[in-house]
Amino acid sequence: MDRDRAGYGVRVKADPTAQAALLALQSTDAILSQLQHRRNNLPEHARIKELEAQIKDVDGTRIELDTQVSDLSRAQKKADAEVEQVKARRTRDEERLNSGAVKNPKDLESLQHELVALERRISTLEDDELEVMEKLEDAQTGLASVQADLDSLKTELAEQVSARDTAIEVIDQQVAEAQSERGSTAEVIPADLITLYDKLRGQYGTGAAALRARRCEGCRLELNGADLRELAAAPEDDVLRCPECSRILVRTPESGL
C-alpha cells in the first residue's frame, strides 16, 4: 500500500481544487455546529424548564387549597344544618311553651331548662360555624391567589414556548441552507477524501485546516523546518496531514512553503 508521508495510513490523493474545497466544507460544518449549539442552548430552554418546575409546585399548592376549600365547604354545610336543626327544635319548644298546652309544672320547668340548653347549644354551634366560615374564606382567598399565579406562569410558559419555536424555526431554516451549501461543496470532493475528513472531524472537531505562514490553523502550531521541507516536496495532489495534530493540511498561496 502507498502510505502517506506522515505515516497516518493509506495516502489519499485529490486535485488541489478539491483539497481547497475542504476549507469551504470545514467552514460550513463550523457554521452547522454553531447553529446546533445555538439551537440546544436557546435561553428559552432554561426558562421553560424553570417555569415547568414552578408550575408543578404551584399546581401542587393549588390542589391542596382546592381540597381544603372542598372540605371546609362541606364542613360549613354541616354546621349550617346543625344550627338550623337546633333552632328548629327551639322553635317547637317555644311554641309548646307559649301555647299553654303544657300544664304540669315539672314539664314546664323541664321545657324551660331545655330552651336554655338549646340557646347555649346554638351559641356554640354558631361560633363553630363562624370559625369554619373564616377558614373557608381564607382558603378561598389563598386558592384565588395561587390560581392567579398559576395562570400567570402558564401564560409566560406559552410565550416562552412560542419564542423558542420561532427561534428554532429560524435556526432550522439556516441549517437547511447550510446543509444545502455543504452538499454542493461536497460534490467536488472525492468520496475517500470526504470519508477521511469526516473521520478526523469526529475525532478532533475539525477535519481540515489551512497552512498559512508555516502554521497549521487547526492546532495553531508553527511547523518546523524539516516538516515544511517534506511538505513542500509533496506532489500537488497529495493530501497532506499536519504532523502535529493529524488534521488534513490544505496548502494555500500563503503557506510559506
Beta strands, then each sheet from edge to edge (+ up, - down):
strand 1: 208-212
strand 2: 215-216
strand 3: 240-241
strand 4: 248-251
sheet 1: 2+ 1- 4- 3+
end
